[in-house]
Amino acid sequence: MSGKKNWRRAGRSRAKLHFWEKCLVFDLFCVCLAAGAVMSGVGKAKLLDQGVMPAAQVQEDTQAEKKKVALTFDDGPHPQYTPEMLAILKEHDVKATFFLLGEEVEKYPEVVKEIQEEGHVIGNHSYKHEQLSKLTMEQACAQVNRTNKLIFDITGVYPSYLRPPFGDWHEKLDCEVNMVEVLWDVDTLDWSSQNHAGIVNKVLKNVQENDIILMHDGYETSVTAAGEIIETLEKQGYEFVTVDEILFD
């Protein structure tokens, strides 16, 4: 389970190591974007009416303007509900991010492998879901490093992303663990309510572009709710991506 956090993820600042350099590039990009704005909105509609811009081009541009959002799942893998969640994601051609607990990775390595084979991003959620800030730095690092090694032994890849349990980061862990911390924007509290309608409504009422949604893959209601969330948000113009596309694009 993960505690509720209403503030935006701290990992975004850590992830963008060259932020100010990117800002300079972004300023130039904005100038170009402003110059091209005449081709958007009403401008495109007029060109379409005049037969200058084909309908297919307008459709492609509309698709390119979809709003990104990321689904993330904590506390897995679960032997039953994680495969069911993977089936839902595959049905909708959606990629997500799974933050795994080391002690569960040890129990269900075949499910970890399935997550990787389906093309999802695997992150670290510590070994035993302990509050890292209440541990010594050595203990906290051991929780993270042990889980990293377990995931590597199964997938051949060390995780790049870490979601600390309860969103509580150890203040000295940055200098010891070379990973990107990923928190969230919308907490469904699905572990607490286990109520399909409540989970869906919490997302639909609060989600915005570039948000990271926190769910869990250990409950039947989370599986069914994820399917409805995907269907509804896609109709609203959202596309689902993994956390790296939110943090770095």
Disulfide bonds with the S-S distance in Angstrom:
none
